[in-house]
Amino acid sequence: MNLSAPTMPVFLIAGALFVLALLGHLAVIPLVTMYQFWLAIAAFVLLALGNLLKGM
């Protein structure tokens, strides 16, 4: 299995999801607070898929 670097849009979207999860954890955005765990998981999965799938 060959790994490749994720494209810039995938990296930025994963980063934005992580920042939302972090802000939800700090209770800055109350609506995001209840989804903070799933946002962090989605950011990790997106970044992992960006590494595993070529051209994504």
Secondary structure, 3 states (H helix, E strand, C coil): CCCCCCCHHHHHHHHHHHHHHHHHHCCCCHHHHCCHHHHHHHHHHHHHHHHHCCCC
